[in-house]
Amino acid sequence: MHEYQDSHGPHLIVVPKSTLCNWMAELTRWAPGLSAVRFHGTKDEREEIARDVLCPGQHDEDRSWNVCVTTYEVCNMDRNVLNKFAWSYLIIDEAHRLKNEASTFSRTIRTFETRYRLLLTGTPLQNNLHELWALLNFLVPDVFASAEQFDDWFNLDI
C-alpha cells in the first residue's frame, strides 16, 4: 500500500505481547521504507512515546512514523491516546480475540476511527457461528449488524 498506493498511514497493528518484537523485526525486514513505532512499556514510557513520537493532533505530513505496533492490553489502557488518530489501516493479529464482542478489547477497538480493517487469525471459528459473526460484524458492521439475522441466514438446521 505504501509503494503502490502512496498510503503513508498512520497504520495501527495490534498484536499479542509475545509477538510484538517479532512484528517489529518483520516490519524492518520486509518494509524498510516504513517507520514503525513500538508503543509499549511502562505507563511513563508510553506517555513519553505518545508525547514525543506519536504526537496526536500532528498533521500527516509532519508525522515521523507510518506504523504504530502495540498490544491488546496497551490498546485498552491507552485508548484515549490511540483514539486521537484517524487510522488508515487497523490490523489485528490473532483476531479471534474479537470473537467475544462484549470483551473489553473488542469494545475498545470498535471505537477507533479506521478507514480499512484487516483481521489475521488461524481460527476464525472454534465453537459456533456467533464467533464468526463477531469478526464479520467488526469488519462490515453495516452488513452484519444483527447476530439474529446472521443466525437466520446460516441456519444449518433447515
C-alpha positions, -999 to 999 in steps of 0.1 A, spaced: 0 0 0 29 23 8 46 17 -26 17 13 -49 -10 35 -35 12 60 -17 -6 52 16 17 66 44 -6 59 73 -10 62 101 -15 25 104 -21 6 137 -11 -30 142 -24 -47 174 -6 -79 184 -2 -103 213 26 -92 236 45 -124 228 48 -114 191 55 -77 195 93 -79 190 88 -103 160 64 -78 143 89 -50 147 117 -72 133 95 -83 103 85 -47 96 122 -37 95 130 -67 73 101 -65 48 90 -29 49 122 -9 54 106 22 38 81 24 67 89 39 100 74 18 128 69 28 164 67 3 192 40 16 216 46 -4 247 63 -3 281 56 12 315 30 39 319 57 66 320 74 52 289 41 51 270 34 87 280 68 97 267 63 78 234 28 94 230 41 129 237 74 128 218 69 103 190 32 97 182 22 134 188 -16 132 185 -30 161 165 0 164 143 -6 168 105 0 137 85 29 153 65 47 163 97 45 128 113 78 109 116 63 74 116 39 54 95 31 24 117 23 20 154 26 -15 168 11 -22 201 -6 -49 222 -42 -56 232 -35 -46 267 -20 -12 258 -50 -5 235 -72 -9 265 -50 11 288 -42 39 264 -73 41 242 -75 78 248 -42 83 230 -49 59 202 -84 73 197 -69 106 187 -58 93 153 -77 86 121 -61 53 113 -57 43 77 -53 6 83 -61 -13 115 -45 -47 115 -53 -71 143 -31 -103 147 -48 -132 164 -81 -116 157 -101 -144 172 -97 -123 204 -126 -103 189 -150 -133 189 -165 -121 222 -179 -87 211 -186 -79 248 -149 -81 258 -130 -50 269 -107 -52 239 -135 -57 214 -154 -27 228 -123 -6 229 -111 -13 193 -145 -7 179 -143 29 190 -112 36 168 -117 56 136 -103 34 108 -105 35 70 -97 -2 65 -96 -31 88 -77 -64 84 -80 -94 107 -54 -121 109 -64 -154 125 -59 -191 120 -90 -199 140 -119 -177 129 -144 -202 141 -138 -225 171 -171 -232 188 -201 -217 170 -212 -194 141 -217 -165 166 -179 -162 168 -177 -157 130 -205 -132 132 -185 -111 158 -155 -109 134 -176 -101 104 -196 -75 124 -162 -58 133 -152 -58 96 -185 -48 80 -209 -37 107 -235 -23 82 -239 -57 66 -235 -79 97 -254 -57 121 -276 -83 136 -265 -116 151 -300 -129 150 -303 -122 113 -269 -138 107 -281 -169 125 -312 -170 103 -291 -167 71 -269 -196 82 -294 -218 100 -279 -252 93 -310 -270 107 -331 -262 77 
